[in-house]
Amino acid sequence: MSALSVRLPKSMHDQLRELANEEGVSINQFVTLAIAEKMASLKTIEYLEQRAARGSREKLLAALAQAPDVEPAEEDKLHD
């Protein structure tokens, strides 16, 4: 495990303490989870960009052409 010292404005630290308390976790856990979520988000964007670069409109249309033309099951329908 590594230690990281971060300087925060008092108002941000107060909000951080309050949010961590509301979540029932320590400030350390809250910050760790927040960083993990941000990293996952950025890695997901990178992954999707790489997948998009490998794909093509023709491949998409070919895959869609193979899908059956049927109504969705009742439990799969969107209802207003």
N, C-alpha and C positions, 0 to 999 in steps of 0.2 A: 504494500500500500504506500502511496505517496502523499505527502502533505502539500497543501497549496494555500498560500496566504493571499487573501483578496481584500483590497480596500474598497469599501462601499460608502456612499453617502449615508448619513444617519437615517434619513427618511426611507431609503431603500432597505437598509438593514432592519428598521422597525417593521416595514411591510413584510419582509422576508420572515422575520420571527413570527409575525401574526399568521401568515399563510401556513407556515410549517406547523404551528400550533393547531390551526383549524384542521389540518390534514392528519394530525396526530403523529407527526414524525419530528425528528430532530432537524435543525437547520442543515446539518451536514447531509442527512438523507435527502432532504428536499432539494438541495443544490445538486447532489449526485444524480437524482432522478431527472431534474431539469436539464442537466448537461447531456445525459443519456438520450432523452427525448429529442433534443436539438441535433445531436449527432446522428440519430436514426433517421430523422427527417432529411438531413443533408445527404446521407448515404442513399436514401430511397430516391431522391431526385437524381443523384449520379447514376444509380442502377437503371432507372427508367430512361434516362438519356442514352445510356449505352444500348439498352434494348431497342429503343426507337431507331437508333442508327443502324441496327442490324435488320430491321423490318422494312417492309415496302407496302405500298398501297395494293399492289397486285396480290401479294401473299394474304393480306387481310381480306380482300374481296373473294379470293379463292376459298378461304376458310369459311367466310360467311355464306358462300354459295352451297356449302355442304350442310349447313344447319337446316333442319326440317322446318317446313312452313306450317306450324301448328299453333293453336292457341295455348297459352301457358296454363298449367294446372291452376285450379281455383286458389290454392294457398300461395301461389306465386304471383298472382295478379295484384296490381297496385289499386287501392281503393281510396276514394276521396273521403 
